[in-house]
Amino acid sequence: MKEGLELYRPSFVFPSVERIPFRDLSGIGIDTILLDVDGTIAPVLGRAHKESLAHLCSAVEDGFVRHVCLISNVGIWPLALRVYLIAKANGFASLSCFLPSSTKPNPRVYERAMNLLGLDAEEDRQRVLVVGDQLTTDIVFANRVGVRSALVPTMPPIPRFKKRKMHKEEALRDALNILFPYG
């Protein structure tokens, strides 16, 4: 398991969810996606980005992705319901789940997601990719549980309360890129 600064190092960095090469990832055994919602496939507290979801749905239809679990740290019931509605509206109902009040980077979220998908948290670890926009939640979460991760930029528009956190994240990303160049 990674420790120290390595906890913040993603396995992959992509310019957007639409640019994730699910076909290539399936070639290395990744077929299960744990996907952050706010900032990753939808602006924070906004509607889901159609292109991001279309790309993921296409990967599911083509058989490159077999399991999808949408995860959000928004714990207020009406906002957590939004995660479920995004999954249902995009045909993920039979192969995805939502975790209201998830507490990434808590490793128990991983166990809950794998259980909801009907997968073994230990045996199926190599099949999993966590996709998110935050180093301190999504990437640390993946590294704590020992699965691969993909970092994407936060989707605009970005609310004021999140901008302050993002400046710190950007500084951390820059420092990590110097120490561990993405490439």
C-alpha positions in Angstrom: 0.0 0.0 0.0 1.2 3.5 -0.8 2.3 5.9 2.0 3.3 9.5 2.3 3.2 11.6 -0.9 2.7 8.4 -2.9 -0.9 8.4 -1.6 -1.6 11.4 -3.8 -0.1 9.9 -7.0 -2.7 8.7 -9.5 -2.1 5.7 -11.7 -3.3 7.6 -14.8 -4.1 11.2 -15.7 -6.6 12.0 -18.4 -7.8 15.4 -19.8 -11.4 14.4 -19.3 -13.7 11.4 -18.7 -14.5 11.4 -22.4 -10.8 10.8 -23.1 -10.4 7.7 -20.9 -9.4 4.8 -23.1 -11.7 2.1 -21.7 -10.8 -0.3 -24.5 -7.0 -0.1 -23.5 -7.8 -0.3 -19.8 -9.9 -3.5 -20.4 -6.8 -4.9 -22.1 -4.9 -4.6 -18.8 -7.8 -6.2 -16.9 -9.8 -3.1 -15.7 -13.5 -3.6 -16.2 -14.9 -2.0 -13.0 -15.2 1.7 -12.6 -15.9 3.5 -9.3 -16.8 7.0 -10.6 -16.9 10.2 -8.6 -19.9 12.4 -9.6 -19.4 16.0 -8.5 -16.6 17.7 -10.4 -15.9 14.5 -12.5 -19.0 13.8 -14.6 -21.0 16.8 -13.4 -20.3 20.3 -12.3 -20.5 20.4 -8.5 -24.2 20.0 -7.6 -25.1 20.4 -11.3 -26.4 18.2 -14.1 -24.3 15.3 -15.4 -22.2 16.0 -18.5 -23.8 14.2 -21.4 -20.5 13.5 -23.3 -18.9 12.0 -20.2 -21.8 9.7 -19.7 -22.2 8.8 -23.4 -18.5 7.8 -23.5 -18.9 5.6 -20.4 -22.2 4.1 -21.7 -20.5 3.3 -25.0 -17.7 1.5 -23.1 -20.4 -0.5 -21.2 -22.3 -1.4 -24.4 -19.0 -2.4 -26.2 -18.2 -4.7 -23.2 -15.1 -2.9 -22.1 -16.7 -1.9 -18.8 -18.7 -4.4 -16.9 -19.5 -2.7 -13.6 -20.0 1.0 -12.7 -20.6 2.5 -9.3 -21.3 6.2 -9.0 -20.0 7.6 -5.7 -20.6 11.0 -4.2 -19.5 12.6 -0.9 -22.7 14.7 -0.8 -24.6 13.3 2.1 -27.8 15.4 2.0 -30.6 13.1 0.9 -32.0 15.1 -2.0 -28.5 15.5 -3.4 -27.7 11.9 -2.8 -30.9 11.0 -4.7 -29.4 12.9 -7.7 -26.6 10.3 -7.9 -29.2 7.5 -8.2 -31.1 9.5 -10.8 -28.0 10.0 -12.9 -27.3 6.3 -12.8 -30.9 5.3 -13.6 -31.2 7.9 -16.5 -28.1 6.4 -18.1 -29.0 2.8 -18.0 -26.7 1.9 -15.1 -29.5 0.5 -13.0 -28.6 -3.1 -13.5 -24.8 -2.7 -13.1 -24.2 0.3 -10.9 -25.1 1.6 -7.5 -24.9 4.9 -5.6 -23.5 5.5 -2.2 -25.3 8.3 -0.4 -23.2 9.8 2.3 -20.0 8.0 1.2 -17.0 9.1 3.1 -14.1 8.9 0.6 -11.3 8.4 1.3 -12.5 5.9 3.9 -11.7 2.4 2.7 -15.1 1.1 3.9 -16.6 2.9 0.9 -14.6 0.6 -1.4 -15.9 -2.5 0.4 -19.5 -1.2 0.2 -19.2 -0.4 -3.5 -17.7 -3.8 -4.3 -20.4 -5.5 -2.2 -23.2 -3.6 -4.0 -21.7 -4.6 -7.4 -21.5 -8.3 -6.3 -17.7 -8.4 -6.5 -15.1 -9.6 -4.0 -13.2 -6.7 -2.5 -10.0 -8.7 -2.3 -10.0 -11.0 -5.3 -11.3 -8.4 -7.8 -9.0 -5.5 -6.7 -7.0 -5.6 -10.0 -10.2 -5.1 -12.0 -11.0 -1.7 -10.4 -10.3 1.9 -11.5 -11.4 4.9 -9.4 -12.0 7.9 -11.5 -12.2 11.3 -9.9 -11.1 15.0 -9.9 -9.7 15.3 -6.3 -6.3 14.2 -5.1 -7.3 14.4 -1.4 -10.4 12.2 -1.7 -10.6 10.2 -4.9 -6.9 9.4 -5.5 -6.1 8.9 -1.8 -9.2 6.7 -1.6 -7.9 4.5 -4.4 -4.4 4.3 -3.1 -5.6 3.4 0.5 -7.5 0.4 -0.8 -4.8 -0.6 -3.3 -6.7 -0.1 -6.6 -5.7 2.0 -9.7 -6.9 5.5 -10.1 -7.5 8.1 -12.8 -7.3 11.8 -12.2 -9.3 14.2 -14.4 -9.7 18.0 -14.1 -12.6 19.4 -12.2 -15.5 20.2 -14.4 -16.6 23.9 -14.5 -18.4 25.9 -13.3 -16.7 25.6 -9.9 -18.6 27.1 -6.9 -16.7 29.5 -4.7 -16.6 27.1 -1.7 -14.6 24.6 -3.9 -12.3 27.2 -5.5 -10.3 27.7 -2.3 -9.7 23.9 -1.9 -8.8 23.7 -5.6 -5.9 26.2 -5.3 -4.4 23.9 -2.6 -5.0 20.9 -4.9 -3.4 22.6 -7.8 -0.3 23.4 -5.8 -0.2 19.8 -4.6 -0.6 18.5 -8.2 2.3 20.8 -9.4 4.6 19.6 -6.6 3.7 15.9 -7.2 4.3 16.4 -11.0 7.8 17.6 -10.2 8.5 14.7 -7.9 6.6 12.0 -10.0 6.2 13.2 -13.6 3.0 11.9 -15.1 4.0 10.2 -18.3 
